[in-house]
Amino acid sequence: MDDGSLNYAYLALSAMEDIASFIKKASKEIDPEQVARFLDALVEVYQDSGRRKVLVMGAGRSGLVGRAFAMRLLHMGYSAYVLGDTIVPSVRKGDLVVAISGSGRTKLIVTAAETAKQVGATVVAVTTFPDSPLGKLADIVVRVPGRTKSEKMPDYFARQILGIHEPFAPLGTLFEDTAMVFLDGIIYSLMNILGVSEDAMRERHANIEL
């Protein structure tokens, strides 16, 4: 191992500290009233989970964050689905759609949220920009800090095609990491509100895995 490798190792650990510090600061900036509205909507769906469901959606890494959130909702007893999977049923009035987009401008997510609104579903936007197209059409907005300003090319897929990347914390890393931890916090709150134990969640965990 040379000194250069060791220096880069320290750089990686320093980046971890920076990201953790950002998330800690973000936890004090997120509006508790917005979070409470989100929780209320989730509780309402849970109380009628035989008829109502949660659809989670996001593009790219935000989609992976959404998938992790949907998995935990499933473990809690929700009928939870992820946009893009082949087994997603139709969205209906009374369902809850959770849209995750840092910019709030990703066309695929905005279009899907618009469709959900048209059929009477409740749309929750988890975004850095409440005034974005997604934020404006959502019924509930939770502002999760991420970038300090929107990208010049706001659409995720357009950025990927053109190979546009950002400097430190590339491609929305700060938003995605913060959203992940925030949604894990939502799960912990729901466990307490609904009285769902870790043992009960474990019983719903997959027992056949690759």
SVG drawing of the C-alpha trace seen along z (x, -y; Angstrom):
<svg xmlns="http://www.w3.org/2000/svg" viewBox="-61 -27 65 47">
<polyline fill="none" stroke="black" stroke-width="0.4" points="0.0,0.0 1.5,-3.4 0.9,-6.8 -1.4,-7.8 -3.8,-5.0 -3.8,-5.8 -4.5,-9.4 -7.5,-8.5 -8.7,-6.2 -8.8,-9.2 -10.6,-11.2 -13.3,-8.5 -13.7,-8.6 -13.8,-12.4 -16.5,-12.3 -18.5,-10.0 -18.2,-12.6 -19.3,-15.4 -22.3,-13.5 -23.3,-12.5 -22.9,-16.1 -25.2,-17.2 -27.8,-14.7 -27.7,-15.8 -28.1,-19.4 -31.0,-18.5 -32.9,-16.8 -33.2,-20.2 -34.4,-21.9 -37.2,-19.5 -40.5,-20.9 -42.2,-18.7 -45.6,-19.7 -44.9,-18.4 -43.7,-15.2 -46.8,-14.9 -49.0,-15.2 -47.0,-12.5 -47.4,-10.2 -51.1,-10.9 -51.6,-9.9 -49.6,-6.7 -51.6,-5.8 -54.9,-6.3 -53.8,-3.9 -52.7,-1.3 -56.0,-1.4 -57.7,-0.5 -54.8,1.6 -57.2,4.3 -58.5,1.7 -55.8,-1.0 -52.2,-0.7 -49.0,-2.7 -47.1,-3.2 -43.5,-4.5 -41.7,-6.0 -38.4,-7.6 -35.8,-7.6 -32.2,-6.3 -30.8,-6.3 -33.9,-8.0 -35.8,-5.0 -33.5,-2.7 -34.2,-4.8 -37.9,-4.4 -37.5,-0.6 -36.0,-0.3 -38.8,-2.4 -41.5,-0.2 -39.8,2.9 -40.0,1.7 -43.7,0.7 -44.3,4.2 -42.7,5.6 -45.0,3.5 -48.1,4.9 -48.8,2.3 -49.8,3.2 -46.8,1.5 -45.5,1.4 -42.7,-0.3 -43.4,-2.0 -41.8,0.0 -42.3,3.5 -44.3,5.9 -46.7,6.7 -47.9,3.1 -51.7,2.9 -53.7,-0.1 -53.7,-3.1 -57.2,-4.1 -58.9,-6.8 -57.7,-6.6 -54.3,-5.2 -51.1,-7.0 -48.4,-7.7 -44.9,-8.7 -42.8,-10.4 -39.1,-10.9 -37.3,-13.5 -34.6,-15.9 -35.2,-18.3 -38.9,-17.7 -38.6,-17.9 -37.9,-14.4 -40.5,-14.0 -41.3,-10.4 -42.1,-11.0 -44.0,-14.2 -46.1,-12.6 -46.8,-9.6 -47.8,-11.8 -50.1,-13.8 -51.8,-10.5 -52.2,-9.5 -53.8,-12.8 -56.3,-12.4 -57.6,-9.1 -57.9,-10.5 -54.8,-9.2 -53.0,-11.3 -49.6,-12.4 -46.7,-13.0 -43.6,-14.7 -40.3,-14.2 -38.1,-16.8 -35.6,-19.6 -37.7,-22.1 -41.4,-22.6 -41.9,-25.0 -41.0,-22.5 -43.6,-20.9 -43.8,-17.8 -44.1,-20.0 -46.8,-22.1 -49.1,-19.2 -48.5,-17.2 -51.1,-17.1 -48.3,-16.8 -44.8,-18.1 -41.8,-17.2 -38.8,-19.3 -35.7,-17.3 -32.5,-19.4 -30.1,-18.4 -28.5,-20.6 -28.3,-24.3 -29.6,-25.0 -31.3,-23.1 -29.1,-21.6 -28.9,-23.3 -30.3,-20.1 -33.0,-19.1 -34.3,-15.9 -32.6,-12.8 -32.7,-10.8 -31.5,-13.7 -28.5,-14.2 -27.7,-10.5 -27.8,-10.5 -25.7,-13.6 -23.2,-12.4 -23.7,-15.4 -22.2,-14.9 -21.7,-17.2 -18.6,-17.7 -18.5,-16.5 -21.5,-14.4 -22.3,-13.7 -25.7,-13.2 -27.7,-14.2 -25.9,-12.1 -26.7,-14.4 -30.5,-14.4 -30.6,-10.6 -28.6,-9.8 -30.7,-12.3 -34.0,-11.0 -32.9,-7.4 -32.3,-8.2 -35.4,-10.4 -37.6,-7.6 -36.0,-5.2 -37.1,-7.6 -40.6,-7.6 -40.6,-3.8 -39.5,-4.0 -42.3,-6.5 -44.8,-4.3 -43.7,-1.3 -44.4,-3.4 -47.7,-4.8 -49.1,-1.5 -47.6,0.7 -45.7,2.9 -42.9,4.7 -39.6,5.8 -40.6,9.4 -43.8,8.8 -41.8,7.2 -39.3,10.1 -42.2,12.5 -43.0,10.7 -39.4,10.6 -38.5,12.7 -37.5,16.2 -36.5,17.2 -33.6,15.0 -30.9,15.2"/>
</svg>
